Amino acid sequence: MARVTVEDCIEKVENRFELVLLASHRARLIAAGAPLTIDRDRDKNPVVALREIGDETITADDLKEQLIHSMQKYVEVDEPEAETVPLLSSSPAAAAVAPQSSSDDSAVQFDRMSEEDLLRGLENLAPPVETEEEGE
């Protein structure tokens, strides 16, 4: 069988550097025990990898995906979405107003407060004024 050259493979993979990356990845897979798609014919693993790419028995896109996957340190896993938990309240009146377990967004209720109520509440949060008896 004729020897493979880079010029034979460059038609399948446009970039020479990408060709080297893909062929070296495939050669490592072959060394790890991956099945061959062509006859070895006493060739070493890098030559077999180039011949596979040149003969298109392995597509460059598949090799690229395998290479990317092998370099990933974190594989994203789809986690189930958390269930909505109803808000807990300290007052029984507020618990009666809150919707129990509803996935419908139209049932969500918001507390409304006027500006005056907010200001009165903030005034009550002011730190107490020290008296002369406490300071001594």
Buried (B, 14 or more C-beta within 10 A) or exposed (E): EEEBEEEBBBEBBEEEEBBBBBBBBBBBBBEEEBEBBBEEEEBEBBBBBBBBBBBEEBEBEEBBEBBEEEEEEEEEEEEEEEEEEEEEEEEEEEEEEBEEEEEEEEEEEEEEEEEEEEEEEEEEEEEEEEEEEEEE
